[in-house]
């Protein structure tokens, strides 16, 4: 069966209010229908929240902070993500420039 590949990009996969609110969401996807990949823009912080998010994803990718916009967009595109979510918006650590390149159709 075809699985929809969903990607989440965020600086906030750490002890941060976004992770406090969304920590269990990643593991709630129906794995028969969805494949979940998270792209963390922040170095690992060893928090409980980060561990729960990592465990809830099919893949959890730590993005190198030296990766430029084209490299990151290419990496996301190579993962065949169909739906990509920007969980940062214009907050600290954002990489909104990557979304301008449309590395995923939606």
LORO-28807 format. One record per residue: residue in three letters; residue number from 1; z, x, y of N, C-alpha, C, O in turn. Coordinates in nm, 2 decimals, padded with zeros to 4 digits. Each point is the difference from the previous one (the first is absolute). Layout:
N
<r r="ALA" k="NUM" n_Z="Z" n_X="X" n_Y="Y" ca_Z="Z" ca_X="X" ca_Y="Y" c_Z="Z" c_X="X" c_Y="Y" o_Z="Z" o_X="X" o_Y="Y"/>
...
# end
This chain:
106
<r r="UNK" k="1" n_Z="00.00" n_X="00.08" n_Y="-00.12" ca_Z="00.00" ca_X="-00.08" ca_Y="00.12" c_Z="00.00" c_X="00.09" c_Y="00.13" o_Z="00.07" o_X="00.10" o_Y="00.00"/>
<r r="UNK" k="2" n_Z="-00.14" n_X="-00.14" n_Y="00.09" ca_Z="-00.01" ca_X="00.07" ca_Y="00.13" c_Z="00.13" c_X="-00.02" c_Y="00.08" o_Z="00.05" o_X="-00.11" o_Y="00.01"/>
<r r="UNK" k="3" n_Z="00.00" n_X="00.22" n_Y="00.04" ca_Z="00.13" ca_X="00.00" ca_Y="00.08" c_Z="-00.04" c_X="00.03" c_Y="00.14" o_Z="-00.08" o_X="00.09" o_Y="00.03"/>
<r r="UNK" k="4" n_Z="00.14" n_X="-00.16" n_Y="00.07" ca_Z="-00.02" ca_X="00.03" ca_Y="00.14" c_Z="00.09" c_X="00.11" c_Y="00.03" o_Z="00.12" o_X="00.00" o_Y="-00.03"/>
<r r="UNK" k="5" n_Z="-00.18" n_X="00.10" n_Y="00.10" ca_Z="00.08" ca_X="00.12" ca_Y="00.03" c_Z="00.05" c_X="-00.01" c_Y="00.15" o_Z="-00.08" o_X="-00.01" o_Y="00.09"/>
<r r="UNK" k="6" n_Z="00.21" n_X="00.01" n_Y="-00.08" ca_Z="00.06" ca_X="-00.02" ca_Y="00.13" c_Z="00.07" c_X="00.13" c_Y="00.04" o_Z="00.07" o_X="00.06" o_Y="-00.08"/>
<r r="UNK" k="7" n_Z="-00.09" n_X="-00.02" n_Y="00.21" ca_Z="00.06" ca_X="00.12" ca_Y="00.05" c_Z="00.09" c_X="-00.03" c_Y="00.12" o_Z="-00.03" o_X="-00.09" o_Y="00.08"/>
<r r="UNK" k="8" n_Z="00.14" n_X="00.16" n_Y="-00.07" ca_Z="00.09" ca_X="-00.02" ca_Y="00.11" c_Z="00.02" c_X="00.14" c_Y="00.06" o_Z="00.03" o_X="00.10" o_Y="-00.07"/>
<r r="UNK" k="9" n_Z="-00.04" n_X="-00.09" n_Y="00.20" ca_Z="00.01" ca_X="00.13" ca_Y="00.07" c_Z="00.12" c_X="-00.02" c_Y="00.10" o_Z="00.01" o_X="-00.09" o_Y="00.08"/>
<r r="UNK" k="10" n_Z="00.09" n_X="00.19" n_Y="-00.09" ca_Z="00.11" ca_X="-00.01" ca_Y="00.09" c_Z="00.08" c_X="00.13" c_Y="00.01" o_Z="00.00" o_X="00.08" o_Y="-00.09"/>
<r r="UNK" k="11" n_Z="00.05" n_X="-00.06" n_Y="00.21" ca_Z="00.10" ca_X="00.11" ca_Y="00.03" c_Z="00.14" c_X="-00.05" c_Y="-00.04" o_Z="00.09" o_X="00.09" o_Y="-00.02"/>
<r r="UNK" k="12" n_Z="-00.07" n_X="-00.21" n_Y="-00.01" ca_Z="00.13" ca_X="-00.06" ca_Y="-00.01" c_Z="00.05" c_X="-00.02" c_Y="-00.14" o_Z="00.09" o_X="-00.08" o_Y="-00.03"/>
<r r="UNK" k="13" n_Z="-00.15" n_X="00.15" n_Y="-00.07" ca_Z="00.05" ca_X="-00.01" ca_Y="-00.14" c_Z="00.12" c_X="00.10" c_Y="-00.01" o_Z="-00.01" o_X="00.10" o_Y="-00.06"/>
<r r="UNK" k="14" n_Z="00.12" n_X="-00.15" n_Y="00.12" ca_Z="00.12" ca_X="00.08" ca_Y="00.01" c_Z="00.12" c_X="-00.09" c_Y="00.03" o_Z="-00.02" o_X="-00.12" o_Y="-00.01"/>
<r r="UNK" k="15" n_Z="00.13" n_X="00.18" n_Y="00.05" ca_Z="00.11" ca_X="-00.09" ca_Y="00.05" c_Z="-00.03" c_X="-00.05" c_Y="00.14" o_Z="00.04" o_X="00.06" o_Y="00.10"/>
<r r="UNK" k="16" n_Z="-00.12" n_X="-00.16" n_Y="-00.10" ca_Z="-00.06" ca_X="-00.06" ca_Y="00.12" c_Z="00.00" c_X="-00.15" c_Y="-00.01" o_Z="-00.01" o_X="-00.05" o_Y="-00.11"/>
<r r="UNK" k="17" n_Z="00.03" n_X="-00.03" n_Y="00.22" ca_Z="00.00" ca_X="-00.15" ca_Y="-00.01" c_Z="-00.12" c_X="-00.06" c_Y="-00.08" o_Z="00.02" o_X="-00.09" o_Y="-00.07"/>
<r r="UNK" k="18" n_Z="-00.14" n_X="00.15" n_Y="00.09" ca_Z="-00.11" ca_X="-00.05" ca_Y="-00.07" c_Z="00.02" c_X="00.01" c_Y="-00.16" o_Z="-00.03" o_X="-00.10" o_Y="-00.07"/>
<r r="UNK" k="19" n_Z="00.08" n_X="00.21" n_Y="00.03" ca_Z="00.03" ca_X="00.01" ca_Y="-00.14" c_Z="00.11" c_X="-00.08" c_Y="-00.05" o_Z="00.00" o_X="-00.05" o_Y="-00.11"/>
<r r="UNK" k="20" n_Z="00.10" n_X="00.03" n_Y="00.20" ca_Z="00.11" ca_X="-00.09" ca_Y="-00.04" c_Z="-00.05" c_X="-00.14" c_Y="-00.03" o_Z="00.04" o_X="-00.07" o_Y="-00.09"/>
<r r="UNK" k="21" n_Z="-00.14" n_X="00.02" n_Y="00.17" ca_Z="-00.05" ca_X="-00.13" ca_Y="-00.02" c_Z="-00.11" c_X="-00.01" c_Y="-00.11" o_Z="00.00" o_X="-00.10" o_Y="-00.07"/>
<r r="UNK" k="22" n_Z="-00.08" n_X="00.20" n_Y="00.05" ca_Z="-00.11" ca_X="-00.01" ca_Y="-00.09" c_Z="00.02" c_X="00.08" c_Y="-00.13" o_Z="-00.09" o_X="00.00" o_Y="-00.09"/>
<r r="UNK" k="23" n_Z="00.20" n_X="00.06" n_Y="00.06" ca_Z="00.02" ca_X="00.09" ca_Y="-00.11" c_Z="-00.04" c_X="-00.07" c_Y="-00.13" o_Z="-00.05" o_X="00.07" o_Y="-00.09"/>
<r r="UNK" k="24" n_Z="00.08" n_X="-00.20" n_Y="00.07" ca_Z="-00.02" ca_X="-00.06" ca_Y="-00.13" c_Z="-00.14" c_X="-00.06" c_Y="-00.01" o_Z="-00.05" o_X="-00.04" o_Y="-00.11"/>
<r r="UNK" k="25" n_Z="-00.02" n_X="00.03" n_Y="00.22" ca_Z="-00.14" ca_X="-00.07" ca_Y="00.00" c_Z="-00.10" c_X="00.08" c_Y="-00.08" o_Z="-00.08" o_X="-00.07" o_Y="-00.07"/>
<r r="UNK" k="26" n_Z="00.09" n_X="00.20" n_Y="00.07" ca_Z="-00.10" ca_X="00.08" ca_Y="-00.07" c_Z="00.00" c_X="-00.03" c_Y="-00.15" o_Z="-00.10" o_X="00.00" o_Y="-00.07"/>
<r r="UNK" k="27" n_Z="00.22" n_X="-00.02" n_Y="00.01" ca_Z="00.01" ca_X="-00.02" ca_Y="-00.14" c_Z="-00.02" c_X="-00.15" c_Y="-00.04" o_Z="00.00" o_X="-00.03" o_Y="-00.12"/>
<r r="UNK" k="28" n_Z="-00.02" n_X="-00.06" n_Y="00.22" ca_Z="-00.02" ca_X="-00.14" ca_Y="-00.03" c_Z="-00.14" c_X="-00.04" c_Y="-00.02" o_Z="-00.03" o_X="-00.11" o_Y="-00.04"/>
<r r="UNK" k="29" n_Z="-00.07" n_X="00.20" n_Y="00.06" ca_Z="-00.14" ca_X="-00.03" ca_Y="-00.02" c_Z="-00.02" c_X="-00.03" c_Y="-00.14" o_Z="00.05" o_X="00.07" o_Y="-00.09"/>
<r r="UNK" k="30" n_Z="-00.14" n_X="-00.16" n_Y="00.06" ca_Z="-00.04" ca_X="-00.04" ca_Y="-00.14" c_Z="-00.09" c_X="00.12" c_Y="-00.05" o_Z="-00.11" o_X="00.01" o_Y="00.04"/>
<r r="UNK" k="31" n_Z="00.17" n_X="00.07" n_Y="-00.13" ca_Z="-00.08" ca_X="00.12" ca_Y="-00.04" c_Z="-00.12" c_X="-00.03" c_Y="-00.09" o_Z="-00.08" o_X="00.09" o_Y="-00.02"/>
<r r="UNK" k="32" n_Z="00.07" n_X="-00.21" n_Y="-00.02" ca_Z="-00.12" ca_X="-00.04" ca_Y="-00.07" c_Z="-00.12" c_X="-00.03" c_Y="00.09" o_Z="-00.11" o_X="00.00" o_Y="-00.04"/>
<r r="UNK" k="33" n_Z="00.15" n_X="-00.01" n_Y="00.17" ca_Z="-00.11" ca_X="-00.03" ca_Y="00.10" c_Z="-00.01" c_X="00.11" c_Y="00.11" o_Z="-00.10" o_X="00.01" o_Y="00.07"/>
<r r="UNK" k="34" n_Z="00.21" n_X="00.06" n_Y="-00.05" ca_Z="00.00" ca_X="00.10" ca_Y="00.11" c_Z="00.05" c_X="00.14" c_Y="-00.04" o_Z="00.08" o_X="00.01" o_Y="-00.09"/>
<r r="UNK" k="35" n_Z="-00.14" n_X="00.09" n_Y="00.15" ca_Z="00.04" ca_X="00.14" ca_Y="-00.02" c_Z="00.04" c_X="00.04" c_Y="00.14" o_Z="-00.07" o_X="00.00" o_Y="00.10"/>
<r r="UNK" k="36" n_Z="00.20" n_X="00.05" n_Y="-00.09" ca_Z="00.06" ca_X="00.03" ca_Y="00.13" c_Z="00.01" c_X="00.15" c_Y="00.02" o_Z="00.06" o_X="00.07" o_Y="-00.08"/>
<r r="UNK" k="37" n_Z="-00.11" n_X="-00.02" n_Y="00.20" ca_Z="00.02" ca_X="00.14" ca_Y="00.03" c_Z="00.06" c_X="00.01" c_Y="00.14" o_Z="-00.05" o_X="-00.07" o_Y="00.10"/>
<r r="UNK" k="38" n_Z="00.15" n_X="00.15" n_Y="-00.08" ca_Z="00.07" ca_X="00.02" ca_Y="00.13" c_Z="-00.04" c_X="00.14" c_Y="00.04" o_Z="00.00" o_X="00.10" o_Y="-00.08"/>
<r r="UNK" k="39" n_Z="-00.02" n_X="-00.08" n_Y="00.21" ca_Z="-00.03" ca_X="00.13" ca_Y="00.06" c_Z="00.11" c_X="00.02" c_Y="00.10" o_Z="00.00" o_X="-00.06" o_Y="00.11"/>
<r r="UNK" k="40" n_Z="00.09" n_X="00.16" n_Y="-00.14" ca_Z="00.11" ca_X="00.03" ca_Y="00.09" c_Z="-00.04" c_X="00.11" c_Y="00.10" o_Z="-00.04" o_X="00.10" o_Y="-00.04"/>
<r r="UNK" k="41" n_Z="00.06" n_X="-00.13" n_Y="00.16" ca_Z="-00.03" ca_X="00.09" ca_Y="00.11" c_Z="00.12" c_X="00.09" c_Y="00.04" o_Z="-00.02" o_X="00.10" o_Y="00.07"/>
<r r="UNK" k="42" n_Z="00.13" n_X="-00.13" n_Y="-00.13" ca_Z="00.13" ca_X="00.07" ca_Y="00.03" c_Z="00.04" c_X="00.08" c_Y="-00.12" o_Z="-00.01" o_X="-00.05" o_Y="-00.11"/>
<r r="UNK" k="43" n_Z="00.07" n_X="00.17" n_Y="00.13" ca_Z="00.05" ca_X="00.07" ca_Y="-00.11" c_Z="00.11" c_X="-00.08" c_Y="-00.07" o_Z="00.07" o_X="-00.08" o_Y="00.06"/>
<r r="UNK" k="44" n_Z="-00.05" n_X="00.11" n_Y="-00.19" ca_Z="00.10" ca_X="-00.08" ca_Y="-00.08" c_Z="00.14" c_X="00.02" c_Y="00.06" o_Z="00.04" o_X="00.12" o_Y="00.03"/>
<r r="UNK" k="45" n_Z="00.03" n_X="-00.22" n_Y="-00.02" ca_Z="00.14" ca_X="00.00" ca_Y="00.06" c_Z="00.11" c_X="-00.02" c_Y="-00.11" o_Z="00.12" o_X="00.00" o_Y="00.04"/>
<r r="UNK" k="46" n_Z="-00.15" n_X="-00.01" n_Y="-00.16" ca_Z="00.10" ca_X="-00.02" ca_Y="-00.11" c_Z="00.08" c_X="-00.13" c_Y="00.01" o_Z="00.10" o_X="-00.01" o_Y="-00.07"/>
<r r="UNK" k="47" n_Z="-00.15" n_X="-00.09" n_Y="00.15" ca_Z="00.08" ca_X="-00.12" ca_Y="00.01" c_Z="-00.03" c_X="-00.10" c_Y="-00.11" o_Z="-00.10" o_X="00.01" o_Y="-00.08"/>
<r r="UNK" k="48" n_Z="00.20" n_X="-00.09" n_Y="00.06" ca_Z="-00.01" ca_X="-00.11" ca_Y="-00.10" c_Z="-00.13" c_X="-00.09" c_Y="00.02" o_Z="-00.06" o_X="-00.04" o_Y="-00.09"/>
<r r="UNK" k="49" n_Z="00.03" n_X="00.02" n_Y="00.22" ca_Z="-00.11" ca_X="-00.09" ca_Y="00.04" c_Z="-00.13" c_X="00.07" c_Y="-00.05" o_Z="-00.09" o_X="-00.07" o_Y="-00.05"/>
<r r="UNK" k="50" n_Z="00.08" n_X="00.19" n_Y="00.08" ca_Z="-00.12" ca_X="00.07" ca_Y="-00.04" c_Z="-00.02" c_X="00.00" c_Y="-00.15" o_Z="-00.11" o_X="-00.02" o_Y="-00.05"/>
<r r="UNK" k="51" n_Z="00.21" n_X="00.04" n_Y="-00.03" ca_Z="-00.01" ca_X="00.00" ca_Y="-00.14" c_Z="-00.04" c_X="-00.14" c_Y="-00.06" o_Z="-00.08" o_X="00.00" o_Y="-00.09"/>
<r r="UNK" k="52" n_Z="00.13" n_X="-00.10" n_Y="00.15" ca_Z="-00.04" ca_X="-00.14" ca_Y="-00.04" c_Z="-00.14" c_X="-00.02" c_Y="00.02" o_Z="-00.07" o_X="-00.06" o_Y="-00.08"/>
<r r="UNK" k="53" n_Z="00.02" n_X="00.10" n_Y="00.20" ca_Z="-00.14" ca_X="-00.02" ca_Y="00.03" c_Z="-00.09" c_X="00.08" c_Y="-00.09" o_Z="-00.10" o_X="-00.05" o_Y="-00.05"/>
<r r="UNK" k="54" n_Z="00.14" n_X="00.18" n_Y="00.03" ca_Z="-00.08" ca_X="00.08" ca_Y="-00.09" c_Z="-00.01" c_X="-00.06" c_Y="-00.14" o_Z="-00.11" o_X="00.00" o_Y="-00.06"/>
<r r="UNK" k="55" n_Z="00.22" n_X="-00.05" n_Y="00.01" ca_Z="00.00" ca_X="-00.06" ca_Y="-00.13" c_Z="-00.08" c_X="-00.13" c_Y="-00.01" o_Z="-00.05" o_X="-00.04" o_Y="-00.10"/>
<r r="UNK" k="56" n_Z="00.04" n_X="-00.03" n_Y="00.21" ca_Z="-00.07" ca_X="-00.13" ca_Y="00.01" c_Z="-00.15" c_X="00.02" c_Y="00.01" o_Z="-00.07" o_X="-00.10" o_Y="00.00"/>
<r r="UNK" k="57" n_Z="00.02" n_X="00.22" n_Y="00.02" ca_Z="-00.15" ca_X="00.02" ca_Y="00.01" c_Z="-00.06" c_X="00.06" c_Y="-00.12" o_Z="00.07" o_X="00.07" o_Y="-00.08"/>
<r r="UNK" k="58" n_Z="-00.19" n_X="-00.09" n_Y="00.06" ca_Z="-00.08" ca_X="00.06" ca_Y="-00.11" c_Z="-00.02" c_X="00.15" c_Y="00.03" o_Z="00.01" o_X="00.08" o_Y="-00.08"/>
<r r="UNK" k="59" n_Z="-00.03" n_X="-00.06" n_Y="00.21" ca_Z="-00.02" ca_X="00.14" ca_Y="00.05" c_Z="00.08" c_X="00.01" c_Y="00.13" o_Z="-00.01" o_X="-00.09" o_Y="00.09"/>
<r r="UNK" k="60" n_Z="00.08" n_X="00.20" n_Y="-00.07" ca_Z="00.06" ca_X="00.03" ca_Y="00.13" c_Z="-00.04" c_X="00.14" c_Y="00.04" o_Z="00.03" o_X="00.10" o_Y="-00.06"/>
<r r="UNK" k="61" n_Z="-00.11" n_X="-00.10" n_Y="00.17" ca_Z="-00.06" ca_X="00.13" ca_Y="00.05" c_Z="00.07" c_X="00.05" c_Y="00.12" o_Z="00.01" o_X="-00.07" o_Y="00.10"/>
<r r="UNK" k="62" n_Z="00.04" n_X="00.19" n_Y="-00.10" ca_Z="00.06" ca_X="00.07" ca_Y="00.11" c_Z="-00.11" c_X="00.06" c_Y="00.08" o_Z="-00.07" o_X="00.10" o_Y="-00.05"/>
<r r="UNK" k="63" n_Z="00.04" n_X="-00.14" n_Y="00.17" ca_Z="-00.11" ca_X="00.05" ca_Y="00.08" c_Z="00.04" c_X="00.13" c_Y="00.07" o_Z="00.11" o_X="00.00" o_Y="00.06"/>
<r r="UNK" k="64" n_Z="-00.18" n_X="00.10" n_Y="-00.07" ca_Z="00.02" ca_X="00.13" ca_Y="00.07" c_Z="-00.01" c_X="-00.03" c_Y="00.15" o_Z="-00.10" o_X="-00.05" o_Y="00.05"/>
<r r="UNK" k="65" n_Z="00.21" n_X="00.09" n_Y="00.02" ca_Z="-00.01" ca_X="-00.02" ca_Y="00.15" c_Z="-00.10" c_X="00.08" c_Y="00.07" o_Z="-00.03" o_X="-00.03" o_Y="00.12"/>
<r r="UNK" k="66" n_Z="-00.03" n_X="00.12" n_Y="-00.18" ca_Z="-00.11" ca_X="00.08" ca_Y="00.06" c_Z="-00.14" c_X="-00.06" c_Y="-00.03" o_Z="-00.10" o_X="00.05" o_Y="00.05"/>
<r r="UNK" k="67" n_Z="00.10" n_X="-00.15" n_Y="-00.13" ca_Z="-00.13" ca_X="-00.07" ca_Y="-00.03" c_Z="-00.06" c_X="-00.07" c_Y="00.12" o_Z="00.07" o_X="-00.07" o_Y="00.07"/>
<r r="UNK" k="68" n_Z="-00.19" n_X="00.11" n_Y="-00.04" ca_Z="-00.06" ca_X="-00.07" ca_Y="00.12" c_Z="-00.05" c_X="-00.14" c_Y="-00.03" o_Z="00.00" o_X="-00.04" o_Y="-00.12"/>
<r r="UNK" k="69" n_Z="-00.05" n_X="-00.03" n_Y="00.22" ca_Z="-00.03" ca_X="-00.14" ca_Y="-00.01" c_Z="-00.12" c_X="-00.02" c_Y="-00.11" o_Z="00.01" o_X="-00.09" o_Y="-00.08"/>
<r r="UNK" k="70" n_Z="-00.11" n_X="00.18" n_Y="00.09" ca_Z="-00.11" ca_X="-00.02" ca_Y="-00.10" c_Z="00.05" c_X="00.03" c_Y="-00.14" o_Z="-00.04" o_X="-00.07" o_Y="-00.09"/>
<r r="UNK" k="71" n_Z="00.12" n_X="00.17" n_Y="00.07" ca_Z="00.05" ca_X="00.03" ca_Y="-00.13" c_Z="00.08" c_X="-00.11" c_Y="-00.06" o_Z="-00.01" o_X="-00.04" o_Y="-00.12"/>
<r r="UNK" k="72" n_Z="00.10" n_X="-00.02" n_Y="00.20" ca_Z="00.08" ca_X="-00.11" ca_Y="-00.05" c_Z="-00.08" c_X="-00.12" c_Y="-00.03" o_Z="00.01" o_X="-00.07" o_Y="-00.10"/>
<r r="UNK" k="73" n_Z="-00.11" n_X="00.03" n_Y="00.19" ca_Z="-00.09" ca_X="-00.11" ca_Y="-00.02" c_Z="-00.08" c_X="00.02" c_Y="-00.13" o_Z="-00.02" o_X="-00.10" o_Y="-00.07"/>
<r r="UNK" k="74" n_Z="-00.02" n_X="00.22" n_Y="00.05" ca_Z="-00.08" ca_X="00.03" ca_Y="-00.12" c_Z="00.08" c_X="-00.01" c_Y="-00.13" o_Z="-00.04" o_X="-00.06" o_Y="-00.09"/>
<r r="UNK" k="75" n_Z="00.17" n_X="00.10" n_Y="00.10" ca_Z="00.09" ca_X="-00.01" ca_Y="-00.12" c_Z="00.02" c_X="-00.14" c_Y="-00.03" o_Z="00.00" o_X="-00.04" o_Y="-00.12"/>
<r r="UNK" k="76" n_Z="00.03" n_X="-00.05" n_Y="00.22" ca_Z="00.02" ca_X="-00.14" ca_Y="-00.02" c_Z="-00.13" c_X="-00.06" c_Y="-00.06" o_Z="00.01" o_X="-00.08" o_Y="-00.09"/>
<r r="UNK" k="77" n_Z="-00.12" n_X="00.11" n_Y="00.15" ca_Z="-00.13" ca_X="-00.06" ca_Y="-00.05" c_Z="-00.02" c_X="00.04" c_Y="-00.15" o_Z="-00.05" o_X="-00.08" o_Y="-00.07"/>
<r r="UNK" k="78" n_Z="00.08" n_X="00.21" n_Y="00.04" ca_Z="-00.02" ca_X="00.04" ca_Y="-00.14" c_Z="00.09" c_X="-00.07" c_Y="-00.10" o_Z="-00.03" o_X="00.00" o_Y="-00.12"/>
<r r="UNK" k="79" n_Z="00.14" n_X="-00.06" n_Y="00.17" ca_Z="00.09" ca_X="-00.08" ca_Y="-00.09" c_Z="-00.06" c_X="-00.14" c_Y="-00.02" o_Z="00.06" o_X="-00.08" o_Y="-00.07"/>
<r r="UNK" k="80" n_Z="-00.17" n_X="00.05" n_Y="00.13" ca_Z="-00.07" ca_X="-00.13" ca_Y="-00.02" c_Z="00.09" c_X="-00.12" c_Y="00.04" o_Z="00.00" o_X="-00.10" o_Y="-00.06"/>
<r r="UNK" k="81" n_Z="00.08" n_X="00.12" n_Y="00.17" ca_Z="00.08" ca_X="-00.10" ca_Y="00.05" c_Z="-00.09" c_X="-00.12" c_Y="00.06" o_Z="-00.09" o_X="00.03" o_Y="00.07"/>
<r r="UNK" k="82" n_Z="00.12" n_X="-00.15" n_Y="-00.11" ca_Z="-00.08" ca_X="-00.11" ca_Y="00.05" c_Z="00.07" c_X="-00.07" c_Y="00.12" o_Z="-00.06" o_X="-00.05" o_Y="00.09"/>
<r r="UNK" k="83" n_Z="00.20" n_X="00.05" n_Y="-00.09" ca_Z="00.07" ca_X="-00.06" ca_Y="00.11" c_Z="00.10" c_X="00.11" c_Y="00.05" o_Z="00.09" o_X="00.05" o_Y="-00.08"/>
<r r="UNK" k="84" n_Z="-00.09" n_X="-00.01" n_Y="00.20" ca_Z="00.08" ca_X="00.10" ca_Y="00.06" c_Z="00.09" c_X="-00.05" c_Y="00.11" o_Z="-00.05" o_X="-00.06" o_Y="00.09"/>
<r r="UNK" k="85" n_Z="00.18" n_X="00.08" n_Y="-00.10" ca_Z="00.10" ca_X="-00.05" ca_Y="00.10" c_Z="00.05" c_X="00.12" c_Y="00.08" o_Z="00.04" o_X="00.10" o_Y="-00.06"/>
<r r="UNK" k="86" n_Z="-00.04" n_X="-00.12" n_Y="00.19" ca_Z="00.07" ca_X="00.10" ca_Y="00.09" c_Z="00.14" c_X="-00.06" c_Y="00.03" o_Z="00.01" o_X="-00.09" o_Y="00.08"/>
<r r="UNK" k="87" n_Z="00.09" n_X="00.15" n_Y="-00.14" ca_Z="00.14" ca_X="-00.05" ca_Y="00.02" c_Z="00.06" c_X="00.06" c_Y="00.12" o_Z="00.12" o_X="-00.03" o_Y="00.03"/>
<r r="UNK" k="88" n_Z="-00.19" n_X="00.11" n_Y="00.05" ca_Z="00.06" ca_X="00.07" ca_Y="00.11" c_Z="-00.03" c_X="-00.07" c_Y="00.13" o_Z="00.08" o_X="-00.01" o_Y="00.09"/>
<r r="UNK" k="89" n_Z="-00.21" n_X="-00.03" n_Y="-00.07" ca_Z="-00.04" ca_X="-00.05" ca_Y="00.13" c_Z="00.00" c_X="00.13" c_Y="00.09" o_Z="-00.05" o_X="00.10" o_Y="-00.03"/>
<r r="UNK" k="90" n_Z="00.11" n_X="-00.12" n_Y="00.15" ca_Z="00.00" ca_X="00.11" ca_Y="00.10" c_Z="00.14" c_X="00.06" c_Y="00.01" o_Z="00.03" o_X="00.04" o_Y="00.11"/>
<r r="UNK" k="91" n_Z="00.04" n_X="-00.03" n_Y="-00.22" ca_Z="00.13" ca_X="00.06" ca_Y="00.00" c_Z="00.00" c_X="00.15" c_Y="-00.04" o_Z="-00.10" o_X="00.05" o_Y="-00.03"/>
<r r="UNK" k="92" n_Z="00.22" n_X="00.01" n_Y="00.03" ca_Z="00.01" ca_X="00.14" ca_Y="-00.04" c_Z="-00.07" c_X="00.04" c_Y="-00.13" o_Z="00.01" o_X="-00.07" o_Y="-00.10"/>
<r r="UNK" k="93" n_Z="-00.08" n_X="00.18" n_Y="00.11" ca_Z="-00.07" ca_X="00.05" ca_Y="-00.12" c_Z="-00.13" c_X="-00.08" c_Y="-00.04" o_Z="-00.06" o_X="00.03" o_Y="-00.10"/>
<r r="UNK" k="94" n_Z="00.02" n_X="-00.12" n_Y="00.19" ca_Z="-00.12" ca_X="-00.08" ca_Y="-00.03" c_Z="-00.13" c_X="00.09" c_Y="-00.02" o_Z="-00.01" o_X="00.11" o_Y="00.06"/>
<r r="UNK" k="95" n_Z="-00.08" n_X="-00.16" n_Y="-00.14" ca_Z="-00.13" ca_X="00.06" ca_Y="-00.02" c_Z="-00.11" c_X="-00.10" c_Y="00.02" o_Z="-00.09" o_X="-00.01" o_Y="-00.08"/>
<r r="UNK" k="96" n_Z="00.10" n_X="-00.07" n_Y="00.19" ca_Z="-00.09" ca_X="-00.11" ca_Y="00.02" c_Z="-00.15" c_X="00.05" c_Y="00.01" o_Z="-00.09" o_X="-00.07" o_Y="-00.03"/>
<r r="UNK" k="97" n_Z="00.07" n_X="00.20" n_Y="00.06" ca_Z="-00.13" ca_X="00.05" ca_Y="00.01" c_Z="-00.07" c_X="00.00" c_Y="-00.13" o_Z="-00.13" o_X="-00.01" o_Y="-00.01"/>
<r r="UNK" k="98" n_Z="00.20" n_X="00.01" n_Y="-00.10" ca_Z="-00.06" ca_X="00.00" ca_Y="-00.14" c_Z="-00.06" c_X="-00.14" c_Y="-00.02" o_Z="-00.11" o_X="-00.01" o_Y="-00.06"/>
<r r="UNK" k="99" n_Z="00.17" n_X="-00.09" n_Y="00.11" ca_Z="-00.05" ca_X="-00.14" ca_Y="-00.02" c_Z="-00.13" c_X="-00.03" c_Y="00.08" o_Z="-00.08" o_X="-00.08" o_Y="-00.04"/>
<r r="UNK" k="100" n_Z="00.06" n_X="00.16" n_Y="00.14" ca_Z="-00.13" ca_X="-00.02" ca_Y="00.08" c_Z="-00.12" c_X="00.04" c_Y="-00.09" o_Z="-00.11" o_X="-00.05" o_Y="00.02"/>
<r r="UNK" k="101" n_Z="00.14" n_X="00.15" n_Y="-00.11" ca_Z="-00.11" ca_X="00.04" ca_Y="-00.09" c_Z="-00.03" c_X="-00.09" c_Y="-00.11" o_Z="-00.09" o_X="00.02" o_Y="-00.08"/>
<r r="UNK" k="102" n_Z="00.17" n_X="-00.13" n_Y="00.07" ca_Z="-00.02" ca_X="-00.10" ca_Y="-00.11" c_Z="-00.01" c_X="00.06" c_Y="-00.14" o_Z="-00.10" o_X="-00.02" o_Y="-00.07"/>
<r r="UNK" k="103" n_Z="00.21" n_X="00.08" n_Y="00.02" ca_Z="-00.01" ca_X="00.06" ca_Y="-00.13" c_Z="00.01" c_X="-00.10" c_Y="-00.11" o_Z="-00.02" o_X="00.03" o_Y="-00.12"/>
<r r="UNK" k="104" n_Z="00.04" n_X="-00.16" n_Y="00.15" ca_Z="00.01" ca_X="-00.11" ca_Y="-00.09" c_Z="-00.08" c_X="-00.12" c_Y="00.06" o_Z="00.01" o_X="-00.01" o_Y="00.13"/>
<r r="UNK" k="105" n_Z="-00.07" n_X="-00.07" n_Y="-00.21" ca_Z="-00.07" ca_X="-00.12" ca_Y="00.06" c_Z="00.08" c_X="-00.09" c_Y="00.08" o_Z="-00.04" o_X="-00.06" o_Y="00.10"/>
<r r="UNK" k="106" n_Z="00.17" n_X="00.04" n_Y="-00.15" ca_Z="00.08" ca_X="-00.10" ca_Y="00.07" c_Z="00.13" c_X="00.07" c_Y="00.04" o_Z="00.09" o_X="-00.06" o_Y="00.06"/>
# end
